């Protein structure tokens, strides 16, 4: 297996599942950006054949600190990561790099016909047409790692080949925890700090995705991802807030049946499911104790308090360039918020302004088109964030 984004939360959970099944799985290659300390620990534990640091300085430091006797070869740069994604020895590629940075690598894996365990939703949000065409032409197998999409995968009907389809499905419902600001007042939301926005009540995640959970943009991007993964129309996709994060998604059928996948909020469960599919393997996650949990609550999302969800739904309905533009703007606005340059509610304001300006652009038909559109959205979002900062100053 090649793990793209091994030092992030999904990557770490993946390596934990791999380590628990050494007779079944092998971490052949690891790819990360610049976290040398974490990568060094992973190399010592997993002993992969290759370790790639996209940042050249980080690669040099990792090479210097690598203990003598380890067989791991340290490589540097994005080109090396793409080569590993193309390599014949990489049978399974775990795509867990957050944001637009992971798109070239997962696209290379799709073109090479790999089995791809997808946690990088941006590949579909930014370039759904391009990516799904690469999966089809390359003969790749695409398995969802996000807990919601993996839950949908498990609840859909399957054909003779055990592959899920959507015949007989009325709608699909993704659950959202509501994040750390679910019960906050409007005033508290306006004053939310990065530390408060990152304090997720149920999941342990990186700072960017934690903020996306707090704004509910993450759920909006997941809607777009689900529309591509399962060939669903926007009107077939809904969101319900479920604070306990026990029910991960639901599939409603034409006959009135609704199937749901339940489990403790631990990413090792969907990772283990995808790694072993179509079989099952142990994940190390504790069994679900419904009697102890006691209750499961559900409520509709509030689009007025969390406008980023509405923006994502509008982008999904519009199609074309809108999802790519929204994603690029959001990466900049979230980074600006985390750096203390803008307030929490200004994330949505910047995202909406950029999408209104650029969302009607032609659909990107190549990786270069995607990169150009993403850059334009980022530049406009950066200018908006600077304007907000100057007014605050």
N, C-alpha and C positions, 0 to 999 in steps of 0.2 A: 504494500500500500504506500501511496504517496499522500502525505498530509500537508495540504496547503494551508498555512496559518496555524502551524502546530503550537505556537506559544500563546494563542488566544484561548478563550474559555472553551470553545467547541473543540479546538485542537487538543487541549489538555484532557478533556473528557474522552475524546476518541482514543488517545494513547492509553488512558486508564482501562478502557474496555479491551484494547489490543493486548495490554499487559496481562490481563486476566485470562486470556485465551492464547497463550504462546504456541500451542500446538496447532492452532487454526489460522492465526493472523500474524503478519510480520510487517513492521514499519520499515519499509525499504528506503524511503526518502522523506525528509522533513524540510519544509520551507517556512521561513519567517522573515520579518522585515529587519528589526534591529535589536530585539531583546536577547542579548548574548547570554545573560545569566540563565534565563529560562531554557534557551536552546542548549546550552552546555549541559544542564541537568538532564534534559531529554535525550541528548546524544549518549550520555553516560548510562542512562537507564535502558534505552531502546536499542542502542548500537546499530543505527541505520547505515546503509551503504553510503548515502549521500546526505549532507546537510547544507541547505542553501540559505544564505543571508542576502536578501535583496540589496541591503545597504552595504557598499563595498568596505567601509571602515569597520562595520560590525563583523563582516566575514574575516577580515584580517585579525581582529581581536579574538574571534572564536578559534581560528587556526593557531594563534599563539597560546591560547589557554587550554587547548585540547590535550588531554593526557596522552603520553606516549603509549603505544600499543593498541590504540583503538583503530579499527579498520575504516572508520568513517572518513570520507573525503569531503572537505569543505569547498563549496563552490560559491561564486559571488555573482549577483546581478539578476535582473529580470529575465535575461536571455537564458541563463542557466535553469531557472525555474520552468520556463516554457519547454526547454529541451527535456527535462525530466517528465513533464506532463505528456510529451510526445513519446517517451521511451517505451519500448515494448515490455520491459520488465515491470512497469507500473500498471498492474492489472486493475487496481482500484484507486481512484483519486478522490480524496476527501477535500471538498472545496469549502474551506472555512475561513477564508480571508474576508474581513469586513470591508464593505464599500467597493467603489469602482476599481480599486487597485487589483482585485482578484479576477476581473473579467478576462484579460488576455490569457491567463493560465487555464481557467476553466474552459474557455473556448478552444484552446489547443487540445485539451483532454477530450472534448466532444468530437473534434475533427479526427482524432486518433481512435475513436471507437471504444473509449474506456467505459468502465462502470463508474459512474460519477455519483458520489454521495453529496448532495448539494445543500450547503448551508449558506452559500453566498447568494442571497436573494437578488442582489443588484445585477447579477448576470441576466436575469429575466426581466427585471424592472427596466434596465437601461437598453437591453438589446434582445427583447423576447423573440422577435422574428428571426434575427440573425442566429441566436443561440439555438433555438429549436430546430432551425434548418440544419445547423451543424450537427446536432444530435441525430437527426434523421439521415443525413447523407453519410455521416461517419459510422452509423450503426452503433452509437453509444447507448448504454442503459442508464437512465436517469432515475435516481432514488432520492426522495426528499428527506433531509435531516432536520429541518425546523420541526419543532414538536407539533405545531398545528398541521403542517402539510403531511408529516408522517402519519398523524392521526387520521387525516382524510384518506390517505393511501390505504390504511388498514381497514377503514370502514366502507370503502367503495366495493361494489360487486366485482367479481373476477370472472374472467372467461376460462376457456379450457386450458389456456396457457398460464393461468394463475395471475395474469396481468390485469390490473383494475381498469374499469371503464365507467362511463357515466350514464349508461342506458338505464332508464327507470328512476333516475335521480331528479328530484324537484329542485332542491337547493342544498348548498353547503354552508355551514355556520362555523366560523372561526371564533374561538373564545379569546378574550383579552382580560388580563388581570386588572386592568385599569391603572396599573403602575403606582408609584409612590404618591401621586397627587390626586388619586381617585376621589377622596373625600375632602380635598382642599377647597376652601372658598375661592371665589374669583380674585379677591385681594391677595390671598396666599399664593395663588398660581402666578399672579403678576410679580410677586416678590420672591418667587422660588429661586434658590441658589443652585449652583451645579451640584453641591453635595446633597441637597435634598432631592434633586431630580435623579440622581444616580443611586439613591437608596431604595432599590427595588425590594418589595416585601417578600417575594417568593423565589426569584431566580438570581443566580450569581452571574453577572454579565460584564462586559467591558463598558467603558464610560459612554461611548457613542451610542451603542444600542440601548443602554439604560436610559439615556435622554430620549431616544426614539420611543421607548416604552412610555415614558412620562408624557410625551406629547401625543401618543397613540399613532405617530407616523409609522412606527414599526408594524402595527397592525394593518395600516393602509397599504404599506409596501407588500405585506403578506397577501393581501387581497389580490394585488396585481400578479404576484408570483403564482397564486393558486389558479388564476384565470389561464395562465400559460401552461402550468403543469398538468392541469386536468381538463383543458379545453372547455372552460366554463364561461358563460356569458356574465357580464356584470350584474344583471338582475338575479342571477342564481347564487350570488355570494353575499353573505351578511356577516355582521359581527355582533356578538353579545358579550357583555362584561361579566366575568365570572371570577370573583376575587380570590377564590381558593386555588385556582390553577390546577385543578384535579381533572376536570373534563377538558381535553385539549382541542377537540373539534367534534362536530356532529354532521352527519349526512342524513338528509330527509328524503324519503322515497315517495313516489307517486301514490303508493297504497296507504300512506299515512304513517308508515314505520319511520323511526328515527334511530339510527345507530350512532353510538358515541364511543370514543376511545378514552379511557381513564387511566391515570397513573400518577404517582408522586411527581412533583415538579423537579425532575432531574434529567438532564440532557443525555445521560448514559442510556436511558431507555430507547429513545428513537435511534440513537447511534447504534446500539446493539441490534435493533430490529433491521436497520438498513445493512449493516455489516454481514449479518447472517442470512438475509433474505434469499430465497423464500423459506428458509428454515428459521429456527429461533436459537438464541444462545443466552446464557446468563449475562447480566449487565452489572451486577453488584448493587442494584437499587433495591431498597427495602420494599417488601410487599405492601400493597395498599390496604390500609385499615379504615374502612368506611365508618365503622362504629366509633372509632376514636375521633375521626373528622367530624362526624355528627350531622353536618348540614352542607348543602351545596347551594349557593346563591347565584342568581342571574339577574341582570338588569340591562336595559338598552344603553348604548353609549350616548353621551351628550355632545353632539357636534358643535354646540355653541361654546362649550368649555374647552373642547379639544378639536379645534378647526383643522388640524393636520390630517385627521382621519377623513374629513370631508374633502380636502384637497386631493388626497390619494384616490378617493372614489371618483372624483371628477376627472382625474388624469386617466384612470382605468377606462372610464366611459369614453373619453376623447380619443384614447389610443395615440398612434403616431409618435410624435416626439415628446408628448407631454410627460409620460412617466420618466424618461431619461432626464428631462429638464428639471423635474421636481426632485429627483434623487440627487442631482448635482448641486442644486441650490440648498437642499437640506443638509448635505455633508458640510457645506461651508457655514450655514447658519448655526448648526449644532456646534461646530468647532469654535465659532465666534462666541457662542454662549458659554462653552466650557472655559474659554480664555477670559471670561468676564467682560467681553467687549459689548455685548447686547444683553437685554433681559430675556426671560423665558418666553414671554408672549410674542416677542419680536421674531422668534424662529418662524412661526406661522406667517407673520406679516411679510417677511422676506421671501419665504417660499411662494406665497401667493403672488407677490409682485413679479417674481421671476417667471413663474409659470404663465401668468397672464401676458407677459412680454414675449416669451419664446415658445410657448407650448404648441402653437400652430405651425411650427417649422416642419419641413418634410421629414418623413420617417427615416431614420438612419439605416442605410443598407450595407454598411461595411464597418469594420472596427475603426477605421479612420474617421468615418462619419460620426460614429458614437463618441469618439474621443473629442472631436471638434465641437460637437453639441454640448457635451459635458463640460468642456473648458469654457465655452461661452456662458453657460449657466453659472458656473462657479465664479467667473469674473464679474458678472452682473450682481450675484449675491454678495461678493466681497465688497463691491462698491456700495451696495445698499447697507451692509453692516458698518462700513466706515462712516457713511452718512448718519446712521443712527448714533454711532459713538460720538461724532462731532457735535450733534445736537445735545446729547447727554452732557458732554463736557462743557 
